[in-house]
């Protein structure tokens, strides 16, 4: 069984490889490795919020519905753009919390 390895496509970390995790006890294969998920999430959130106007990047449950909608549309556009161009085959989707604030998972 070959292990899947791909270069992580991020401006925040060069020379980082995403690897597949094998759990032989149940023949489970996870991609990316669970130990890498927190780092990947942090890097993607930095890319997402790092180029936004500060007022939109700080949107939380206290923001107006208009600001929440701008963040939501920004999340959709960002995920659509990066999902189509990633060589590492990772896919990202924006999610809404109970207060209708968009987050990248």
C-alpha positions in Angstrom: 0.0 0.0 0.0 1.7 3.2 -1.2 1.6 6.3 1.1 0.2 9.4 -0.5 2.5 12.4 -0.2 1.9 15.9 -1.6 3.5 19.3 -1.2 1.4 21.7 0.9 0.4 24.6 -1.3 0.6 27.6 1.1 2.4 30.9 1.2 2.8 30.5 5.0 4.9 27.3 5.0 7.3 26.2 2.3 8.9 22.8 2.2 6.0 21.1 4.0 4.6 17.8 2.8 1.2 16.5 3.5 1.3 12.7 4.2 -1.3 10.0 4.5 -2.0 8.2 7.7 -2.4 4.5 7.8 -4.2 2.7 10.6 -3.4 -1.0 10.0 -5.6 -2.3 12.7 -8.7 -1.4 10.7 -7.1 -0.8 7.2 -8.1 2.9 7.4 -6.3 5.5 5.4 -6.6 9.2 6.3 -5.4 12.0 4.2 -4.0 14.3 5.5 -2.5 12.9 8.6 -4.4 13.8 11.7 -1.3 15.3 13.3 -1.1 17.9 10.5 -4.7 19.1 10.6 -4.2 21.9 13.1 -1.3 23.3 11.2 -3.2 23.1 7.9 -6.2 24.9 9.4 -4.1 27.7 10.8 -2.3 28.3 7.5 -5.6 28.3 5.5 -7.2 30.7 7.9 -4.2 33.0 7.7 -4.5 33.0 3.9 -8.3 33.6 4.2 -8.3 36.4 6.7 -4.8 37.8 6.0 -5.9 39.7 2.9 -9.3 40.9 4.0 -10.2 44.3 5.3 -9.8 44.2 9.1 -13.5 45.0 9.7 -14.5 41.9 7.8 -11.8 39.7 9.2 -13.0 40.5 12.7 -16.6 39.6 12.1 -18.1 37.6 15.0 -21.6 37.1 16.5 -22.0 40.8 17.3 -21.6 41.9 13.7 -24.4 43.1 11.5 -26.1 40.7 9.1 -24.6 42.6 6.2 -21.0 42.1 7.5 -21.8 38.4 8.1 -23.0 38.1 4.6 -19.9 39.7 3.2 -17.8 37.2 5.2 -19.9 34.3 3.9 -19.5 35.4 0.3 -15.8 35.9 0.8 -15.5 32.4 2.2 -17.3 30.9 -0.8 -15.2 32.8 -3.2 -12.0 31.9 -1.4 -12.8 28.2 -1.2 -13.9 28.1 -4.8 -10.7 29.7 -5.9 -8.3 27.6 -3.9 -10.1 24.3 -4.3 -9.7 24.6 -8.1 -6.0 25.3 -7.9 -4.6 23.1 -5.2 -2.0 20.4 -6.3 -2.3 18.6 -2.9 -6.0 17.8 -3.6 -7.3 19.2 -0.3 -10.8 20.7 -0.5 -12.1 23.5 1.8 -15.6 24.6 2.4 -16.9 27.5 4.5 -19.2 26.6 7.4 -21.7 28.7 9.3 -22.0 28.5 13.1 -25.2 29.0 15.0 -24.8 32.8 14.9 -24.4 32.7 11.1 -20.7 33.6 11.2 -18.6 31.9 8.5 -15.6 29.8 9.4 -13.2 27.7 7.4 -13.1 24.2 9.0 
